[in-house]
Every structure is written in structure tokens, then in C-alpha cells.
Amino acid sequence: MAERPIFVSCIKEKNYVSAHNIEFEWFPGFSVKQKQKSIESFHKSFKELYPSIEVLEISSKSDKELGVALSAFNLMITTKNDKEFSVETAFQASKVFEHGGPFVDLYTRTSKEAKKDPRIKSSGKLLYFQFFGRKWELEPKTFFYDWLYVNALFLNKTLSKDVLQYEAFTDIEFNPKNSINCQARSVALYVSLYKAGVLEEALSSIDKFKELAFGEKSNKDSKKEEKEEKEEKEEKEEFEQLSIFDKMDV
């Protein structure tokens, strides 16, 4: 038996996501077939408790094409110069450690290559993230990952529409004992922000995203806040134009 969290979209929840730990039969093995057996068992146990909630696995092991496409390994950002990188690649390339980073050369690698790059494991303690020239602190814990994923999903008009038919999301590879960020949680957050009618407001600025998704208001003085809002607007416009690569020496 195993126990894993399932993330449910909940617009009445303070931070828009409700996590439920579900116990289910685990099928050991690394093959897709074994993973899908575990996913089926996981979802069956959840549906016994919440039969009316539609659930979707978000990973390359999903038995649905939508779930596979929504994997951070497969969810792509395309620049105006027709260069592409995944959410996973962007996340790994943004890490800054005690002894190195950000490793912007990873933007030219595949998701698997970026995640497995030896520098990610050998560069010491993770200090912060750096993306678009902006520094992102490690708290709130999933802030940067959620912001990156939700923005990328928002830009994909097909996937962002299709995912709305589901309310609950799993990632069979995610174990909260070993990891912090989870693509299933990010998808649940996206769905909640959309259904609550605050998605565009949340994406209007980084501080607004933090306030709505994590319940943390900014304490900045008005002049500094106005300056940063202007910078964020410019960065958001650039992100929407998919021109991230133009600022990167890769």
C-alpha cells in the first residue's frame, strides 16, 4: 500500500487548492504499465470517497493524452523565434546554487537532460531562482514553480480549455517526502483561479499572484511598488509575446 496526495480545485479554499492524502495499492516497477496500474488504483480509491469528482493524472505515465501533454516535461513555451523549452527545463535552468547557476545553457536541452544535469546535484545548496532577470526567493515554497506553470498553461489555449473538465489531479511520480513542487497542484491551482474568475488578475503581477494563490500581501512602499508593477507589466508583455530567449545568451 502507498499514500499520496491528490490535489482538488476548490474556489472556497483560502489558497484555492485542497490536498487529500489517499491510500491505495501500489504496483512496484518502473514500466509505464506498472505505473498506470498504480494510477488506476489511486483514482479508484479516491472515487470511492468522492464519486462525483473527475480526476486526471498529470504525468507522462497518464493514460490520457491530455494528462501526458500537461506534464511539465511536455508543456512547452515557444518563443517568437520558434525556439522551444519546457516548463521543466525553465524551472531547472532558473536554479541558483551556492556554487553555480543559473545554468541558462539548459534552455537548449530536453526536459530529461535539464533535470538530470549533474550541476543540479553538485552545486551545493539551492539559494533562489532567477528568471527574466528577476530573483525569486524559496518562500512560499511552490511560488515560483506554480507561477511558471500557470503562466505557461494560460498561454496554451487548447490545453487550458480542455483541463477545465476535471477538478482533481494526481502525479504518480510525486512523493511529498522527497519533493516540494508538483505539477498536479499547479494544474488544480490554475483551474481554481479560472473558475473563481480571478485568473487574469492573478497573472497581472507577481505580487497579485502571491496574494491570491498564497494569501500573502505585499508590504512594499507605494513608489517602489509602482516601479515594480511597471517592470512586471513589461515582463508580462514579453512573456505573452513568447520572447524569453531574446534576453538569454544561449
C-alpha positions as CSV (number, residue, x, y, z in Angstrom):
1,M,0.0,0.0,0.0
2,A,1.0,3.6,-0.6
3,E,-0.3,7.0,0.4
4,R,-0.1,10.0,-1.9
5,P,-1.8,13.4,-2.1
6,I,-4.5,14.3,-4.7
7,F,-5.0,18.0,-5.4
8,V,-8.5,19.2,-5.8
9,S,-9.6,22.5,-7.3
10,C,-11.6,24.4,-4.6
11,I,-12.6,28.0,-5.1
12,K,-13.8,28.2,-1.5
13,E,-10.4,27.2,-0.1
14,K,-8.2,30.1,1.0
15,N,-5.4,29.2,-1.4
16,Y,-7.7,27.6,-4.0
17,V,-6.3,24.0,-3.6
18,S,-7.3,21.3,-1.3
19,A,-4.9,18.3,-0.8
20,H,-6.3,14.9,0.3
21,N,-4.0,12.0,1.2
22,I,-5.3,8.8,-0.3
23,E,-4.2,5.3,0.5
24,F,-4.1,2.8,-2.4
25,E,-2.5,-0.4,-3.7
26,W,1.0,0.3,-5.1
27,F,2.3,-1.8,-8.0
28,P,6.1,-1.8,-7.9
29,G,8.2,-1.4,-11.1
30,F,9.3,1.3,-13.5
31,S,7.4,0.4,-16.6
32,V,4.5,2.5,-17.8
33,K,2.2,-0.4,-17.4
34,Q,3.0,-0.8,-13.7
35,K,2.7,3.0,-13.1
36,Q,-0.7,3.0,-14.8
37,K,-1.8,0.2,-12.5
38,S,-0.9,2.3,-9.5
39,I,-2.7,5.3,-11.0
40,E,-5.8,3.3,-11.6
41,S,-5.8,2.0,-8.0
42,F,-5.1,5.6,-6.8
43,H,-8.0,7.0,-8.7
44,K,-10.3,4.2,-7.7
45,S,-9.7,4.8,-4.0
46,F,-10.3,8.5,-4.5
47,K,-13.5,7.9,-6.4
48,E,-14.9,5.7,-3.6
49,L,-14.7,8.7,-1.4
50,Y,-15.6,11.4,-3.9
51,P,-17.6,9.7,-6.7
52,S,-18.7,12.9,-8.4
53,I,-15.3,14.5,-8.9
54,E,-13.5,13.9,-12.2
55,V,-9.8,13.1,-11.7
56,L,-6.9,13.3,-14.1
57,E,-3.3,12.1,-13.8
58,I,-0.8,14.8,-14.8
59,S,2.4,13.0,-15.9
60,S,4.0,11.2,-18.9
61,K,2.5,8.0,-17.3
62,S,-1.1,9.2,-17.7
63,D,-3.5,7.0,-19.6
64,K,-5.0,10.2,-21.2
65,E,-3.3,12.3,-23.8
66,L,-4.3,15.4,-22.0
67,G,-2.5,14.3,-18.8
68,V,0.6,13.5,-20.8
69,A,0.5,16.8,-22.6
70,L,0.2,18.7,-19.3
71,S,3.3,17.1,-17.8
72,A,5.9,19.8,-17.1
73,F,8.2,17.7,-19.3
74,N,5.9,18.3,-22.2
75,L,4.2,21.6,-21.6
76,M,6.1,23.9,-23.9
77,I,6.9,27.6,-24.1
78,T,7.6,28.7,-27.7
79,T,9.5,31.9,-28.4
80,K,8.8,34.3,-31.3
81,N,11.9,33.0,-32.9
82,D,10.4,29.5,-32.9
83,K,12.6,28.1,-30.1
84,E,11.0,25.9,-27.5
85,F,11.7,24.8,-24.0
86,S,9.5,23.0,-21.4
87,V,8.3,24.2,-18.1
88,E,10.6,21.6,-16.5
89,T,13.6,22.9,-18.5
90,A,12.8,26.5,-17.5
91,F,12.5,25.5,-13.8
92,Q,15.8,23.7,-13.7
93,A,17.6,26.4,-15.7
94,S,16.5,29.1,-13.3
95,K,18.0,27.5,-10.2
96,V,20.8,29.4,-8.4
97,F,23.1,27.4,-6.1
98,E,25.9,28.2,-3.7
99,H,28.4,27.2,-6.4
100,G,26.7,28.0,-9.7
101,G,23.7,28.9,-11.7
102,P,21.5,29.9,-13.2
103,F,22.6,27.4,-15.9
104,V,21.0,29.1,-18.9
105,D,22.5,26.7,-21.4
106,L,19.9,24.2,-20.2
107,Y,17.3,26.1,-22.2
108,T,18.7,24.2,-25.3
109,R,18.3,20.8,-23.6
110,T,15.4,18.4,-23.3
111,S,13.4,18.2,-20.1
112,K,15.1,15.0,-19.1
113,E,18.6,16.3,-19.8
114,A,17.9,19.5,-17.8
115,K,16.6,17.6,-14.8
116,K,19.5,15.1,-14.9
117,D,22.2,17.7,-15.4
118,P,24.9,16.8,-12.8
119,R,25.3,20.5,-11.9
120,I,21.8,20.5,-10.4
121,K,23.0,17.9,-7.8
122,S,26.6,19.0,-7.4
123,S,26.4,22.8,-7.0
124,G,25.5,23.0,-3.3
125,K,22.5,24.4,-1.6
126,L,19.7,25.9,-3.6
127,L,19.6,29.6,-2.8
128,Y,16.9,31.1,-5.1
129,F,15.6,31.2,-8.6
130,Q,16.4,33.7,-11.3
131,F,14.1,34.1,-14.3
132,F,13.7,37.1,-16.6
133,G,16.5,38.7,-14.6
134,R,14.2,38.6,-11.5
135,K,15.2,36.9,-8.3
136,W,12.6,34.6,-6.7
137,E,13.0,33.5,-3.1
138,L,12.4,30.0,-1.9
139,E,9.3,31.0,0.1
140,P,6.5,30.5,-0.3
141,K,7.8,27.0,-1.2
142,T,5.9,26.4,-4.5
143,F,5.6,30.0,-5.5
144,F,8.0,30.2,-8.5
145,Y,7.0,26.8,-9.9
146,D,3.3,27.4,-9.7
147,W,3.7,30.9,-11.3
148,L,5.8,29.5,-14.1
149,Y,3.4,26.5,-14.7
150,V,0.2,28.5,-14.6
151,N,1.6,31.2,-17.0
152,A,2.7,28.5,-19.4
153,L,-0.7,26.7,-19.3
154,F,-2.5,30.0,-19.7
155,L,-0.6,30.6,-23.0
156,N,-1.7,27.2,-24.4
157,K,-5.3,27.9,-25.4
158,T,-6.2,24.3,-26.2
159,L,-4.8,22.6,-23.0
160,S,-6.0,25.4,-20.8
161,K,-9.6,24.9,-22.0
162,D,-9.6,21.1,-22.1
163,V,-8.3,20.7,-18.5
164,L,-11.4,22.6,-17.1
165,Q,-13.5,19.4,-17.3
166,Y,-11.5,18.0,-14.4
167,E,-11.5,19.0,-10.7
168,A,-8.9,16.7,-9.1
169,F,-5.3,15.9,-10.2
170,T,-2.6,13.4,-9.4
171,D,1.0,12.9,-10.2
172,I,2.1,9.3,-9.5
173,E,5.7,10.3,-9.5
174,F,5.2,12.9,-6.8
175,N,6.2,12.0,-3.2
176,P,5.9,14.8,-0.7
177,K,8.6,13.1,1.4
178,N,11.1,13.7,-1.4
179,S,9.8,16.7,-3.4
180,I,8.2,20.1,-2.9
181,N,6.8,21.2,-6.3
182,C,4.0,19.2,-8.0
183,Q,2.6,19.8,-11.5
184,A,-0.8,18.3,-10.3
185,R,-1.0,21.0,-7.7
186,S,-0.2,23.7,-10.2
187,V,-3.0,22.4,-12.5
188,A,-5.5,22.4,-9.7
189,L,-4.5,26.0,-8.9
190,Y,-5.0,27.1,-12.5
191,V,-8.5,25.5,-12.6
192,S,-9.5,27.2,-9.4
193,L,-8.2,30.6,-10.4
194,Y,-10.1,30.3,-13.7
195,K,-13.3,29.2,-12.1
196,A,-13.1,31.8,-9.4
197,G,-12.8,34.5,-12.2
198,V,-9.5,35.8,-10.9
199,L,-7.0,34.1,-13.3
200,E,-6.1,37.2,-15.3
201,E,-6.0,39.3,-12.1
202,A,-3.6,36.7,-10.6
203,L,-1.4,36.8,-13.7
204,S,-1.4,40.6,-13.9
205,S,1.5,40.9,-11.5
206,I,3.8,38.7,-9.4
207,D,2.6,40.2,-6.1
208,K,-1.1,39.7,-7.1
209,F,-0.3,36.0,-7.9
210,K,1.3,35.7,-4.4
211,E,-1.7,37.4,-2.8
212,L,-4.3,35.3,-4.5
213,A,-2.6,31.9,-4.6
214,F,-0.7,32.1,-1.2
215,G,-2.6,34.6,0.8
216,E,0.4,36.9,1.2
217,K,0.0,40.6,0.7
218,S,3.0,42.9,-0.2
219,N,4.2,45.4,2.3
220,K,6.2,47.5,-0.2
221,D,6.1,51.3,-0.1
222,S,3.9,52.8,-2.9
223,K,6.7,54.3,-5.0
224,K,8.7,51.0,-5.0
225,E,5.6,49.0,-5.7
226,E,4.6,51.3,-8.6
227,K,8.1,50.9,-10.1
228,E,8.0,47.1,-9.8
229,E,4.5,46.9,-11.2
230,K,5.7,48.8,-14.3
231,E,8.6,46.3,-14.6
232,E,6.3,43.4,-14.1
233,K,3.9,44.7,-16.8
234,E,6.8,44.9,-19.2
235,E,7.9,41.4,-18.3
236,K,4.4,40.0,-18.6
237,E,4.1,41.5,-22.1
238,E,7.3,40.0,-23.1
239,F,6.3,36.6,-21.7
240,E,3.0,36.8,-23.6
241,Q,4.9,37.5,-26.8
242,L,7.0,34.4,-26.1
243,S,10.3,36.2,-26.4
244,I,12.2,34.8,-23.4
245,F,15.1,33.6,-25.5
246,D,15.9,37.1,-26.7
247,K,17.3,38.0,-23.3
248,M,19.3,34.8,-22.9
249,D,22.8,34.1,-24.1
250,V,22.0,30.6,-25.3
